[in-house]
Amino acid sequence: MSKSQTILVTGATSGTGRDAVFNLLAAGHRVVATGRNQAALDEIVREVGNDRVLALRLDVTSSESIEAAVRAVDAWTGGRGLDALVNNAGYGALGPSVEASDDELRGMYETNVFGLMAMIRAFSPKMMARRDGTIINVSSIGGRFTLPFFGAYNSTKYAVESLSDALRRELAPFGVR
């Protein structure tokens, strides 16, 4: 990503996502910082101003929230859409796999897998139409091997790895990396 691009980062309110926002801004990009914590998003805007950052409250498990984000990005980009999507939002609960409740397991899959795919389905069409775009799915070493007490979380990251491998080949003919 050499030229200035418009890049959306999910899970931008802390950790890797927050660091990515500041690194992308330092590299000269316009960034859509998203997350569920409005106070943390407001802090990002206070730190950098709002000329190159658009802070949006976004829950990747909510189709209404994703649709609102698409509308906001379209308004901010004059209808062009994103140059890049960084799917960083993630959730993990640790413990014995046999003790993971259905709600815990579903919660991890809703955020880490279904939310990731919902974001791709929402933002990739404009990339495909332009025949240019980048999608980065943040996974984990846990998507390559499993440790005890991480089984449920790791299974979501294995799914991210598999989907990413498939999407890499499926979207390449459309110029999306």
Secondary structure as UniProt FT lines:
FT   STRAND          6..9
FT   TURN            12..13
FT   HELIX           15..26
FT   TURN            27..28
FT   STRAND          30..35
FT   HELIX           38..48
FT   STRAND          53..57
FT   TURN            60..61
FT   HELIX           63..76
FT   TURN            77..79
FT   STRAND          84..87
FT   HELIX           97..99
FT   HELIX           102..109
FT   HELIX           110..115
FT   HELIX           116..130
FT   STRAND          133..137
FT   HELIX           141..143
FT   TURN            148..149
FT   HELIX           151..171
FT   HELIX           172..174
//
